[in-house]
Amino acid sequence: MRRHCVALILASIACTCLAFAQGDTGAARRLAPSGELRAALIASNPVLVTRLTNGELGGVSVELARALGARFGVTVRLIPYENPARYNQSLGKGEWDIGLAARDPSRAEHLAFSEVFMEVDNSYVARPGSPLKKAEDVDRAGIKVAVAQGSAPDAFLTRTLKYAEIVRVPGGLGPAREALVTGRADVYGENAHLAHRIATDLSGASVLEGRFNVVHMSIAVPKERADALDAVNQFVREVKRNGDVARAIERAGLRGVRSAP
């Protein structure tokens, strides 16, 4: 009788494992029908992508893309876009299978989003000599706010600013610094990590007190493959629960960034 029970238990475990394997195989086919997981990245955003000492790409989005590929047993090909505008231009064109970026409503026409894996504070960095002190002081007539074109801050501030003028520039440290140095903008709206980097790099610049938004980072898939999201969400929950996201954030040395609850 005992041997019979043990045999039934082992058979049940085997069936469960087979079901998981078949589920993973099916999810992999939906997620990466070519057998290769093409992962879109926004290279100008250090919260998502960092450049390693050997010149290769690293950071939170790279680590998660590779972990997701390993989870489903498929190879990963990184597809970096130089800035958010270029990433947005790729939407709906079939250039990639997953995109690790902000969960922004402006992208919802083409994308379906996973649960949030990371939260990012957005702050303003003010030009040298600016009298502005707090984030809530920015939305006034005559104030010029620079943003990376096509970024989550661009989309959010376009929807919410009533009086300040938006100045769109390419993403990255160089264009942000140029906008503030030349007086083209009074403040630059970005994730808090990059805002502090800009302030450190530009003498006299300062990060304003407070934040103007919290951006939610998720894994996006083309809308026509939304049926793959159940498996992606299971992965997102797992990497948050086991601390993988928090450790990736720590390794990247990010400021104003945390694993989503």
C-alpha positions in Angstrom: 0.0 0.0 0.0 2.8 2.4 0.9 4.7 1.6 -2.3 1.5 2.3 -4.2 1.1 5.7 -2.5 4.7 6.6 -3.2 4.2 5.6 -6.8 1.1 7.8 -7.1 3.0 10.8 -5.5 5.9 10.4 -7.9 3.6 10.1 -10.8 1.8 13.3 -9.7 5.1 15.2 -9.3 6.2 14.0 -12.8 2.9 15.2 -14.3 3.2 18.6 -12.6 6.8 19.0 -13.8 5.7 18.0 -17.3 2.9 20.5 -17.2 5.4 23.3 -16.1 7.8 22.3 -18.8 5.0 22.3 -21.4 3.8 25.6 -20.1 7.2 27.1 -20.3 7.6 25.8 -23.8 4.3 27.3 -24.9 5.1 30.6 -23.3 8.5 30.7 -25.0 6.9 30.1 -28.4 4.5 33.0 -27.7 7.1 35.3 -26.3 9.9 34.5 -28.8 8.4 32.8 -31.9 11.8 32.9 -33.7 13.5 31.0 -30.9 15.5 34.1 -30.0 14.3 36.6 -27.5 15.0 40.1 -28.9 15.1 42.5 -26.0 14.7 46.3 -26.7 16.6 48.6 -24.4 16.9 52.4 -24.1 20.6 52.9 -23.9 20.6 56.6 -22.9 18.8 55.8 -19.6 21.3 54.7 -16.9 18.5 53.5 -14.7 17.9 50.8 -17.3 21.2 50.4 -19.0 24.8 50.9 -17.9 28.0 50.6 -19.9 30.4 48.1 -18.3 34.2 48.6 -18.2 34.6 46.2 -21.1 32.2 48.2 -23.2 29.4 45.8 -23.0 25.9 46.7 -21.9 24.7 45.9 -18.3 22.3 47.2 -15.8 18.8 46.2 -14.5 17.1 45.8 -17.9 20.0 43.7 -19.3 20.1 41.4 -16.3 16.3 40.9 -16.3 16.2 40.2 -20.1 18.9 37.6 -19.7 17.2 36.0 -16.7 13.9 35.9 -18.6 15.6 34.2 -21.6 17.2 31.7 -19.2 13.8 31.1 -17.6 12.3 30.0 -20.9 15.4 28.4 -22.4 15.9 30.8 -25.3 18.9 32.9 -26.3 18.7 36.7 -25.8 19.7 39.3 -28.3 19.9 42.8 -27.0 18.6 45.6 -29.2 19.6 49.0 -27.8 18.0 52.2 -29.0 20.0 55.3 -28.5 17.2 57.3 -26.9 13.4 57.1 -26.0 12.3 58.7 -29.3 14.1 56.0 -31.3 12.5 53.3 -29.0 9.1 54.8 -29.6 9.7 54.8 -33.4 10.3 51.1 -33.2 6.8 50.4 -31.8 4.6 48.2 -34.0 7.4 47.4 -36.4 8.2 43.9 -35.2 11.8 44.8 -34.4 11.8 43.1 -30.9 9.9 40.7 -28.7 10.1 42.4 -25.3 10.9 46.0 -24.3 12.1 46.9 -20.8 11.0 50.5 -20.3 8.5 52.8 -18.7 4.9 51.6 -18.5 3.5 54.7 -20.2 0.0 55.2 -21.6 1.4 56.9 -24.7 2.8 53.5 -25.8 -0.3 51.4 -25.1 -1.6 51.5 -28.7 1.2 49.1 -29.7 2.2 47.4 -26.4 0.8 45.3 -23.6 2.6 45.7 -20.2 3.6 43.3 -17.5 3.3 44.1 -13.8 5.7 46.7 -12.6 9.2 45.5 -11.6 10.8 48.8 -10.6 9.8 52.3 -9.4 11.8 55.4 -10.4 11.5 58.8 -8.9 11.5 61.7 -11.4 13.1 65.0 -10.4 14.2 68.4 -11.8 17.7 69.6 -12.0 18.0 73.4 -12.3 20.5 75.4 -14.3 23.3 77.2 -12.4 22.0 80.4 -10.8 18.3 79.4 -11.0 16.2 80.7 -8.1 13.9 77.6 -8.2 14.1 75.4 -5.1 11.2 73.0 -5.2 9.6 70.8 -7.8 6.2 72.4 -7.3 7.7 75.8 -8.2 8.4 74.8 -11.8 5.0 75.0 -13.5 4.9 78.8 -14.0 4.7 81.0 -17.0 8.2 81.8 -18.4 9.8 78.6 -17.1 11.3 76.3 -19.7 11.5 72.6 -18.9 13.8 70.4 -21.0 13.0 66.7 -21.3 14.3 63.8 -23.4 12.0 63.6 -26.4 9.7 60.6 -26.2 10.6 59.7 -22.6 8.3 59.0 -19.7 9.0 62.5 -18.2 8.1 64.0 -21.6 4.8 62.2 -21.8 3.9 62.9 -18.2 4.8 66.6 -18.2 3.1 67.1 -21.6 -0.1 65.9 -19.9 0.3 67.8 -16.7 2.2 71.1 -17.1 -0.2 74.0 -17.5 2.1 77.1 -17.7 5.7 76.1 -18.2 7.1 75.5 -21.7 8.5 72.1 -22.7 11.7 72.0 -24.6 12.4 68.6 -26.1 16.0 67.4 -26.6 17.7 64.0 -27.3 18.2 61.8 -24.3 21.4 61.5 -22.3 23.8 63.5 -20.3 25.3 65.6 -23.1 22.0 67.1 -24.4 20.7 67.7 -20.9 23.9 69.6 -19.9 23.8 71.6 -23.1 20.2 72.7 -22.5 21.0 74.0 -19.0 24.4 75.5 -19.8 23.1 77.6 -22.7 20.0 78.7 -20.9 17.8 76.9 -23.4 16.0 75.5 -20.4 15.7 76.5 -16.7 15.3 72.9 -15.5 15.7 69.4 -16.9 13.1 66.8 -15.9 14.5 63.3 -15.6 14.8 60.3 -13.3 16.3 61.2 -10.0 19.5 59.2 -10.6 20.3 61.0 -13.8 19.3 64.4 -12.4 21.9 64.0 -9.6 24.5 62.9 -12.2 23.8 66.0 -14.2 24.0 68.2 -11.1 27.4 66.6 -10.2 28.7 67.1 -13.7 27.6 70.7 -14.0 29.0 73.2 -11.4 26.3 75.3 -9.8 23.4 73.1 -11.0 21.1 71.7 -8.3 18.4 69.0 -7.9 15.1 70.6 -6.8 13.5 69.4 -3.6 10.7 66.9 -4.2 9.7 64.8 -7.2 7.2 65.4 -10.0 6.4 61.8 -10.8 7.1 58.2 -10.1 7.7 56.1 -13.3 6.8 52.4 -13.3 9.1 50.1 -15.3 7.7 47.0 -16.8 8.3 44.4 -19.5 6.3 45.2 -22.6 5.3 42.8 -25.4 3.7 43.6 -28.7 0.0 43.9 -28.2 -0.8 41.0 -30.5 1.2 38.7 -28.1 -0.5 39.8 -24.9 -1.2 36.1 -24.2 2.4 35.8 -23.2 2.0 38.2 -20.3 0.8 35.5 -17.7 4.2 33.8 -18.0 6.1 37.2 -17.9 4.1 38.3 -14.8 5.0 35.1 -13.0 8.7 35.9 -13.8 8.3 39.5 -12.6 6.8 38.4 -9.3 9.5 35.8 -8.8 12.5 38.2 -9.4 10.9 40.8 -7.1 10.2 38.3 -4.4 13.6 36.6 -4.4 15.4 40.0 -4.4 16.9 39.8 -7.9 15.6 43.2 -8.9 16.8 44.8 -5.7 20.3 43.3 -6.2 20.4 44.5 -9.8 19.5 48.0 -8.6 22.3 47.9 -6.0 24.9 46.6 -8.5 24.0 49.5 -10.8 24.4 52.0 -7.9 21.1 53.7 -8.7 19.6 56.6 -6.7 15.9 57.2 -6.3 15.1 53.7 -7.6 13.6 50.7 -5.9 12.1 47.3 -6.6 8.3 47.5 -7.0 6.2 46.0 -4.2 
